[in-house]
Each structure stands twice: as structure tokens, then as C-alpha cells.
Amino acid sequence: MDTSSRIFVAGHRGLVGSAVVRRLKARGCTNVLQRVHHELDLERQEKVEAFFAVERPEYVILAAALVGGIGANSGYPADFITKNLAIALNVIEASRRYGVSKLMNLGSSCIYPKFAPQPVKEEHLLTGPLEPTNEPYAIAKIAAIKLCSSMNRQFGTDFMSLMPNNLYGPGDNYDLEKSHVLPALIRKFHDAKTTGSDRVLLWGDGSPLREFLYSDDLADAVVFLMERYSVAEAGELLNVGTGEELSIGALAETVREVVYEDSPGRRCTIEWDSSKPNGTPRKLLDVSRLSALGWRSRTPLAVGLKAAYRDFLKMYGGEKSIP
């Protein structure tokens, strides 16, 4: 892949896709193909086939997906499995049919068993039951991984899957009904700060351990692999993360400090609703395979959180009401 290659970023408006586009453009890439939903519905096979037939992308980065936190996954399980299966099948099959040189399929660490050994290695896939609250989404992502590997075996394609842990960064989703834990915390503490509320109620008990990766670091890993390694060299499935973890309770306190940084002496209290699910108790990825190839994350959590909150304020106009 070089700067003149025709590169299709599916899902370019999302957290991951937008970070990938920024990285590609910073790299000097001039043929980054992007389509919004009304221009190209990735759930419609005939639309995807027509796009590939006309545009003939040489490289594909599949970052499009329906994503959400525990609440969204629990409330819309059929949407999470059907939409993500359709997107993966249509884009991966069209990439094979139209001779894409390399495809990067982006997934999620939720593909691994709920009680997988820690840190989680790539070979732990399909060795135990999944976390029930996001099982439909995880099954769709596992299917995409197996579709890529099956294409490689049968057709000799170069389709790789990259599994990040919890992501955050510019352009995140702050809708409390659909967001992941970190953007939800930013939103809740910001709301408390601007309304003068003296407490924030959070799900679970704060004990689960999680790893958080800045979206621009993930984009850097994507471009690194696309430029330098084939499936034969790197493997079909790779974890990507920081190799560091902290509790949700510690994360909440850190986010609170970032949000209230410009308000000395003001803080809200944190209360936990233990009637709500915690999710998987621990989820730390083993990133030794990617590290051995020469890539490591660069953005410390404290630095990334400040950048994410600045972006949140930019998106929603600072102190103005948030939809």
C-alpha cells in the first residue's frame, strides 16, 4: 500500500474509521474512498457490489459496524447480529470478488470468552462461552474473522483481522443509551458539572478491569500493518492494545478529574448501582504478537482523556445543552 493506492475506508465517520482517515491523510494518501450511508448502504449486497465494480478499491479497511455499550447490546440484540453480519459478509465477499490486494477487518475484544485466561491471547478465541450481554455482536464479529480466514485458505486472499480493546477518542458517541463506558463517563460527569449536580450514578460496582486504547493509536496500528505485513507474515488475527489495565472505578475517578480540571474545589460524588450488570470481570489483551512486529501504543490514558474531552466540548459547544 502506498500513497497513491485506492483505499476504501468503510465506516469513515465512526470513531475508528475517522481516525484511520486522519492517519492515511497524514501519511499523504490521496485516494481515500469514503461513502456516507445514504450513498452506500453496506447492508445492501447489490449496493456494495456496484460500488466495488465501479471504484475498484485496491485496499479495504472495514471499520463499519453497529456498536454500543451494555445497554444498547442488551436492548437491541437482533440489530447487533443482523446488521453486523450483513456488513461483514457484503464487504468481505465483494473484496474477494473484485480482487482487493489486502483487507483489514476491525473487530472487538468481546469476541473472546467471558472467562478467558488473562491476558487474553489470540488462540483463546472460541474456547469458552461469551459474555451474555454482548453475545450477538460478538458472534457477528467472530463470523467476520472466520470469513476472512476462510477466504484466505480457499482463494489465497490477504485478509487480516485486528482486535482492539476498549476504544475512545475524537468523534466518539456520547449518547447515554448507546455509548461505551468511557464516553458515557465523560458525558455523565460533564452533565453533573454543568448542572451543578452533586452526584453521578454509574452502573455496576466499579470492580471490572479494562484496557483503553486511543483511537488514533489504533489507526496507526492499522496503517502500520497494511503497509508492512501480509497475513502470511503477521497472522490472520492480531490483538491491539496498550497492555495496561485499570478498574472502572479508577477510570471514573480519572475522568472526573479531567472534566473538573478547570473547576478547583468542585467535585461530584460517585455512586454505584450494583443492580446493573458489570459485564466481563477482566479483559486485558495479550499484545505480544503485534509488539514483536514492531508496533506499540503511544498515547497515555491521561493525555488521551484530555484530548477526548476537548473534542467532546468542541462537538457540543462547551456549556450548551447536549441532545
Secondary structure, 3 states (H helix, E strand, C coil): CCCCCCEEEECCCCHHHHHHHHHHHHCCCCCEECCCCCCCCCCCHHHHHHHHHHHCCCEEEECCCCCCCHHHHHHCHHHHHHHHHHHHHHHHHHHHHCCCCEEEEECCHHHCCCCCCCCECHHHCCCCCCCHHHHHHHHHHHHHHHHHHHHHHHHCCCEEEEEECEEECCCCCCCCCCCCHHHHHHHHHHHHHHHCCCEEEEECCCCCEECEEEHHHHHHHHHHHHHHCCHHHHCCEEEECCCCCEEHHHHHHHHHHHHCCCCCCCCCEEEEECCCCCCCCEECECCHHHHHCCCCCCCCHHHHHHHHHHHHHHHHCCCCCCC
